[in-house]
């Protein structure tokens, strides 16, 4: 039977065994590609600061697992944390009744391999996530049912259909799931949670920005929705019980957590007594709210991950008009945030239509001048379902539809003002430039000085 959780439903009935599987992505699936080489070379170096190389479970799968009754066997399987030599025996060691697979683009081909093998032995396979949502007909070739968009309102419907033997080929979300009605994600179905160095929490969905290259709006839409503060605190407290370290590192997976400044201040206040370290994605507007910045520092927010994307203003015509107007204020935003003891991870993309080979050196100079706490780099990736993908496809500039190359680090389209090789080499230059022990030590010393000044000011 189904029973209500507010406007949502969860399912209970005859016991079934359900595996929620997150496939290995390209970066750890092929040992002969550029992404693997970067990870192999940089992991020992990047650990010098905080946990730069993220090991995070798939929160979407864990959230769906929470909609299954306790009488059913539920297990979370993450290929990224299984020895590659033993991955297949571990994944296929049990005959599951249902296998639920979530896939981003660079996980898609591996997801199809897993799905095909399970279906060959008679297991019901369902798929969801960014890639199946964008290309449901493709995904349906490998699954009994495909989920499009959010899954919390459609997964219980599927379970009831499964019970009746009437599975539909596609389950499309109506959108705008009421987050205040959601149960806490099922972190308890992870066999060894200590394998992960960051634990995800989401508090909001939706983003007011309208970036053409963003795939998030395809799933969650523009409407900004929030959980209650009490929900978030409760989830973190439960995570602390499961994670027996002094405190877990919480990463908020929200697209733009701090968009609502009044609500964000209440959240930060509630996080202060929890004794955690945390980070989140947000935009640069937070820089001009001193009260919020102070609360972020008090709550032990380690860093804000801000998508600056490009220092070339014209490129933001592909982004959002608000971001277009913010480019000249980036330096001041970084200074204001970091002066409060909160680090900024600057996220940059290369390969926009106004980028030339000079953009790499110019961006490197900008990073050195601003003293960014942390950085990450990517090439513009035309994710299926986005305006960017549609534009580049129409212009005949897509170079490959091999989803293993859709990693944000492989060049899979023809740039406008440089060659694909120049773009690829420029990205490698940026990684090498900012991964040396010398650079990381310089950043550490810079922030040590900020923390010492803040401590002295409080005395």
ABEGO torsion letter per residue (X at the ends): XBBBBEABBBBBEBBBBBBBBBBBBAAAABAABAAAAAAAAAAAAAAABBBABBBBBBAAAAAAAAABBAABBBBBBBAAABBAAAAAAAAAABBBABBBBBBBAAAAAAAAAAAAAAAAAGBBBBBBEAAAAABAAAAAAABABBBBEBAAAAAAAAAAAAAAGBBBABBBBAEGBBAAABBBBBAAABABAAABABBBBBABBEBABABAABAAAAAAEABBBBBBAAAAAAAAAAAAAABABABBBBBBABABAAABAAAAAAAAAAAAAAGBBBBBBBBAAAAABAAAAAAAAAAGBABBBBBAGBABAAAAAABBAAAAAAAAAAAAAAAAAAAAGBBBBBBBBBGBAABBAAAAAAAAAAAAAAGBABBBBBBBBBBBGBAAAAAAAAAGABABABAAABAGABBABBBAABBAAAAAAAAAAAAAAAABAAAAAAAAAAAAAAAAAAAAAAX
